Amino acid sequence: MFMFTSSYQLSSEAVTLVSEISEQIGILETVSVPATEHETESFDPFLEDDLLRAHRSIVGGLSDSIGRYRQDDPRVRLHMSMLFDWLRHTDEHPLLRSCIFHYNLTSTHPFSEGNERLGLYWQSLLLAQWRPILAGLPFESVVLERQEEYRRVLAYLNENAKITHFIEFILHCLLDTLLQEVKNKVENKVKNKSRGKAQVKSAEDAVNEDTDTQLSKSEQRIIKLLAAEPRITIGTLSRRLQLSEAGINKVLAGLRKKNIIERVGANKNGSWKVNI
């Protein structure tokens, strides 16, 4: 039984990228609101039959041989069968696994049309299967924006250097996508939080304004003095407002009944607390 093997040298840059991507995925999971699931045609990224089914869906009328390998070449069928067997049993890190599969699918060129599109799409499926938060990430768009470099990497002459460089290129695209997505999520959270605070403040202002319109002038003046000088005495209030102490006590009793003010501590050494 032939076994698929992938020879490549894992560079220090790729190791760093894997670490940075994992960190950004963790941040994205923290700042994201759980998404509502959308009904879409589902494909199992570990099933070869689903790859053929996806080819029919993605390529459609662009090819006369949709849903089957190029000229039904037995070598292609064998290679793809071994590639899927490797995919199901490899212990490679999921990020590297998805890159290697993407590279081998595209470089093998098993279909007459749509190999690049399918390779990129299948890697997205593998990533989403690994971490669901990556589903719907505009990763494919970022790679397509750099299509010239993408094809230049695939045309690299030395096979080992080519796949190593390809892994680095794809990981860079994924990291850039995640950084932008995290930035957008954080900015939206800040905006929503600021908007929420503004709405709360507006509501509080409306309540305060409404409260002010329901208070007498004497009540409003006493509240302002209590807020400015919590330890002010009845005598001082009487002198400043030119009201009798009996009148001051009557206003204070009314404000306490409305829970607008309260007395903290003893009558002699305590203080006033304003609740609006």
C-alpha positions in Angstrom: 0.0 0.0 0.0 1.5 3.3 -1.1 1.5 6.1 1.6 1.4 9.8 0.9 4.3 11.7 2.5 5.0 15.4 2.5 8.6 16.6 2.7 9.1 20.1 3.9 11.2 22.0 6.3 9.3 23.8 9.1 10.9 27.2 9.3 11.2 29.3 12.4 9.0 31.9 10.7 6.2 29.3 10.2 6.5 28.3 13.9 6.1 32.0 14.9 3.2 32.4 12.6 1.4 29.4 14.0 1.8 30.8 17.5 0.6 34.3 16.5 -2.4 32.9 14.6 -3.4 30.7 17.6 -3.2 33.7 19.8 -5.4 35.8 17.5 -8.0 33.0 17.3 -8.2 33.0 21.1 -8.8 36.8 21.0 -11.3 36.5 18.3 -13.3 33.9 20.3 -13.3 36.3 23.2 -14.5 39.4 21.4 -17.0 37.6 19.1 -20.7 37.3 19.7 -21.8 33.7 19.0 -23.0 33.7 15.3 -26.3 32.4 14.2 -25.8 29.3 12.1 -26.7 29.6 8.4 -28.0 26.8 6.3 -25.5 26.1 3.6 -24.5 23.0 1.6 -22.2 21.1 4.0 -19.1 19.2 3.0 -17.0 17.0 5.2 -13.4 18.1 4.5 -12.1 14.6 5.3 -14.2 12.8 2.7 -12.9 12.5 -0.9 -16.4 12.0 -2.3 -17.4 15.4 -0.8 -14.4 17.0 -2.6 -15.8 15.7 -5.9 -19.3 16.9 -4.9 -17.9 20.4 -4.0 -16.2 20.5 -7.4 -19.5 20.1 -9.1 -21.0 22.9 -6.9 -18.1 25.4 -7.3 -17.1 24.9 -10.9 -20.5 24.2 -12.4 -20.6 24.7 -16.1 -17.0 25.8 -16.4 -15.8 22.3 -17.1 -17.0 19.3 -19.1 -15.6 17.0 -16.4 -17.2 18.5 -13.2 -17.2 16.2 -10.2 -14.5 13.9 -11.5 -10.7 13.9 -11.8 -8.9 15.0 -14.9 -9.3 12.4 -17.6 -10.0 9.9 -14.8 -6.2 9.4 -14.6 -5.5 6.4 -12.3 -2.4 8.1 -11.0 -4.4 11.2 -10.0 -7.0 9.0 -8.3 -4.3 7.1 -6.4 -2.5 10.3 -5.3 -5.8 11.9 -4.1 -6.8 8.8 -2.3 -3.5 8.7 -0.5 -3.7 12.4 0.2 -7.1 12.0 1.9 -5.8 9.0 3.9 -2.9 11.1 5.1 -5.3 14.0 6.0 -7.4 11.7 8.2 -4.5 10.2 10.0 -1.7 12.8 10.2 -0.7 14.3 13.5 0.4 17.6 11.9 -0.8 20.8 13.5 -4.2 21.6 12.0 -2.8 24.9 10.5 0.0 23.1 8.8 -2.2 20.2 7.8 -4.6 22.5 6.0 -1.7 24.3 4.2 -0.1 21.0 3.1 -3.4 19.7 1.8 -4.1 22.9 0.0 -0.7 22.9 -1.6 -0.9 19.2 -2.7 -4.4 19.6 -4.1 -3.4 22.7 -6.2 0.0 21.4 -7.3 -1.4 18.0 -8.3 -4.0 19.7 -10.5 -6.5 16.8 -10.3 -9.3 18.7 -12.1 -9.4 20.3 -15.5 -10.7 23.5 -14.0 -11.1 25.1 -10.5 -8.1 23.6 -8.7 -7.0 26.9 -7.1 -10.5 27.8 -6.0 -11.2 24.4 -4.6 -7.8 24.2 -2.8 -8.5 27.5 -1.1 -12.1 26.6 -0.3 -11.1 23.2 1.1 -8.5 24.8 3.4 -11.2 27.1 4.7 -13.3 24.1 5.5 -10.5 22.4 7.3 -9.8 25.5 9.4 -13.5 25.9 10.3 -13.7 22.2 11.2 -10.8 22.8 13.6 -12.0 26.1 15.1 -15.6 27.0 14.2 -14.9 30.7 14.9 -13.0 30.7 11.6 -16.1 29.8 9.6 -17.0 32.8 7.4 -13.6 34.4 7.9 -12.7 36.4 4.6 -9.5 34.4 4.4 -10.1 33.4 0.7 -10.6 37.0 -0.3 -7.2 38.0 1.2 -5.4 35.2 -0.7 -7.2 36.2 -4.0 -6.0 39.8 -3.5 -2.5 38.4 -3.5 -3.1 35.9 -6.3 0.0 36.9 -8.3 2.3 36.1 -5.3 0.2 32.9 -4.7 0.9 31.6 -8.2 4.5 32.7 -8.1 5.0 30.6 -4.9 3.4 27.6 -6.6 5.8 28.0 -9.5 8.9 27.8 -7.3 11.4 25.3 -8.7 12.7 23.4 -5.6 9.9 21.2 -4.2 10.9 21.3 -0.6 11.5 25.1 -0.7 8.3 25.6 -2.6 6.0 24.0 0.0 7.9 25.6 2.9 7.4 29.0 1.2 3.8 28.2 0.4 3.1 27.4 4.1 4.6 30.7 5.2 2.7 32.6 2.5 -0.7 31.1 3.5 -0.1 31.6 7.2 0.8 35.2 6.6 -2.5 35.6 4.7 -4.4 34.0 7.5 -2.7 36.0 10.2 -3.4 39.3 8.3 -7.1 38.2 8.0 -7.4 37.5 11.7 -5.7 40.7 12.7 -8.1 42.8 10.7 -11.1 40.7 11.9 -10.1 41.1 15.6 -9.6 44.9 15.0 -13.0 45.2 13.5 -14.7 43.2 16.3 -12.9 45.3 19.0 -13.8 48.6 17.3 -17.5 47.5 17.0 -17.5 46.5 20.7 -16.1 49.9 21.7 -18.6 51.7 19.5 -21.5 49.6 21.0 -20.3 50.2 24.5 -19.9 54.0 23.9 -23.4 54.0 22.3 -24.8 52.1 25.3 -23.2 54.5 27.8 -24.5 57.5 25.8 -28.0 56.0 25.9 -27.8 55.4 29.7 -26.5 58.9 30.3 -29.3 60.3 28.1 -31.9 58.3 30.1 -30.3 59.5 33.4 -30.4 63.1 32.2 -34.0 62.7 31.2 -34.9 61.3 34.7 -32.9 64.1 36.4 -34.6 66.7 34.3 -38.0 65.1 34.9 -37.2 65.1 38.7 -36.2 68.7 38.6 -39.5 69.7 37.1 -41.3 67.9 39.9 -39.4 69.6 42.7 -40.2 72.9 44.2 -37.5 75.7 44.1 -36.9 75.2 47.9 -36.4 71.5 47.4 -34.0 72.1 44.5 -32.0 74.6 46.4 -31.7 72.4 49.5 -30.6 69.4 47.3 -27.8 71.5 45.8 -26.6 72.6 49.2 -26.7 69.1 50.6 -24.8 67.7 47.6 -22.1 70.4 48.0 -21.9 70.2 51.8 -23.1 66.8 53.1 -22.4 67.8 56.7 -24.3 71.2 56.6 -26.6 71.8 59.6 -30.3 72.7 59.7 -29.3 76.2 61.2 -27.0 76.9 58.3 -29.6 75.9 55.7 -32.1 78.1 57.5 -29.8 81.1 57.3 -28.7 80.6 53.7 -32.2 80.0 52.3 -33.9 82.4 54.7 -36.4 79.8 55.7 -37.4 78.8 59.2 -35.9 75.7 60.7 -39.3 74.2 60.9 -39.7 74.8 57.2 -36.3 73.3 56.4 -37.2 70.2 58.4 -40.5 69.9 56.5 -38.7 70.0 53.1 -36.1 67.5 54.3 -38.8 65.1 55.5 -40.5 65.3 52.1 -37.2 64.6 50.2 -36.4 61.7 52.5 -39.9 60.2 51.9 -39.2 60.4 48.1 -35.8 58.7 48.6 -34.1 61.7 47.0 -31.9 62.2 50.1 -31.0 60.1 53.1 -29.2 60.6 56.4 -26.0 58.7 56.9 -24.9 58.2 60.5 -26.2 59.9 63.7 -28.2 63.1 63.6 -25.5 65.1 65.3 -22.3 63.9 63.5 -23.8 62.3 60.4 -24.1 63.6 56.9 -26.5 63.9 54.0 -26.5 61.7 50.9 -28.2 62.8 47.7 -29.5 60.0 45.5 -30.0 61.9 42.2 
